[in-house]
Amino acid sequence: MNVLKKKVSLKERNWSDKEIEQLITSYEARKCLWDISCVNYMNRDAKELAYKEVEEELIVYGITRDEFKLKWKGVRGQFMREVGHCCNCHNSCFTHACNSDCVTGKDTRNISLDCCLFV
């Protein structure tokens, strides 16, 4: 018997700027959640501990783990879209060198975010 799982829909909450800044600061302080070069990036126990720490910091605002993980996914996605559109390139700066200071040389890993506009 094929059982279809329903995707649990979280009620979208209105995040204040302060809550978003706290979320970003909390994630930024825990490299194992986002930095693939971090030794603990693949360590589930380290990630679980980091998520608990973020949860403790955000519980003050009444934000649950599911809510902040969903919000982080959106914030990260928006950041990647902004980086991809920096310098008004038609393609992602990660995939080609545009005619600006956005990408230095042919190594697309050295990207300067100074030229990007974040709205």
C-alpha positions in Angstrom: 0.0 0.0 0.0 1.4 3.3 -1.0 1.1 5.9 1.7 1.5 9.5 0.7 2.9 11.8 3.4 1.4 15.2 3.6 3.9 18.1 3.8 3.4 19.8 7.1 2.6 23.4 6.4 3.9 25.8 9.0 1.9 29.0 9.5 4.1 31.7 8.1 5.0 34.1 10.9 5.9 37.7 10.4 9.6 38.0 11.4 10.9 41.3 12.7 14.2 42.6 11.5 15.6 41.9 15.0 14.5 38.3 14.8 16.1 37.8 11.4 19.3 39.4 12.5 19.4 37.1 15.6 18.8 34.1 13.4 21.7 35.1 11.0 24.0 35.8 14.0 23.1 32.5 15.6 23.8 30.5 12.4 27.0 32.5 11.6 28.4 31.6 15.0 27.9 27.9 14.3 30.0 27.0 11.2 29.0 23.3 11.4 25.5 24.3 10.1 26.6 26.1 7.0 30.4 25.8 6.2 31.2 22.7 4.3 34.9 23.0 5.1 34.1 22.8 8.8 35.3 19.5 10.4 31.9 19.0 12.1 29.8 19.8 9.0 29.0 16.1 8.5 28.8 15.3 12.3 25.1 14.9 13.2 25.8 15.2 16.9 27.6 18.5 16.5 24.8 19.8 14.3 22.1 18.7 16.7 23.9 20.5 19.5 24.3 23.6 17.3 20.5 23.5 16.5 19.7 23.2 20.2 21.9 26.3 20.9 20.2 28.3 18.1 16.8 27.1 19.5 17.7 28.3 23.0 18.7 31.8 21.6 15.5 32.1 19.5 13.0 30.7 22.1 13.0 34.2 23.7 11.1 35.3 20.6 8.8 32.3 20.7 10.4 30.8 17.6 10.4 27.0 17.2 13.1 24.9 15.6 10.8 24.1 12.6 10.1 27.8 12.1 13.7 28.9 12.2 14.9 26.1 10.0 12.3 27.1 7.4 13.2 30.7 7.7 16.9 30.0 7.3 16.2 28.1 4.1 14.4 31.2 2.8 17.1 33.6 4.0 19.9 31.4 2.5 18.0 31.1 -0.8 17.5 34.8 -1.0 21.1 35.4 -0.3 22.2 33.0 -3.1 19.8 34.7 -5.5 21.2 38.1 -4.7 24.8 36.9 -5.1 23.8 35.3 -8.4 22.4 38.6 -9.6 25.3 40.8 -8.4 26.8 43.2 -11.0 23.6 42.7 -13.0 25.0 39.6 -14.6 22.5 37.5 -16.5 24.0 34.3 -15.2 25.3 33.5 -11.8 28.7 34.9 -10.9 29.6 31.5 -9.7 29.4 30.0 -13.2 31.1 32.6 -15.3 33.4 35.7 -15.1 31.5 38.9 -15.8 33.1 42.1 -17.0 33.3 43.7 -13.6 35.2 43.5 -10.4 32.7 41.0 -9.1 34.8 38.0 -10.0 38.6 38.3 -9.9 40.4 36.5 -12.6 39.2 33.1 -13.8 38.8 31.6 -10.3 35.1 32.1 -9.6 35.6 31.1 -6.0 37.1 34.6 -5.2 33.9 36.7 -5.3 33.7 40.1 -3.9 30.3 40.9 -2.4 31.1 44.6 -2.2 29.6 45.1 -5.6 26.4 43.3 -4.7 23.2 45.2 -3.8 21.1 43.7 -1.1 17.6 45.1 -0.8 
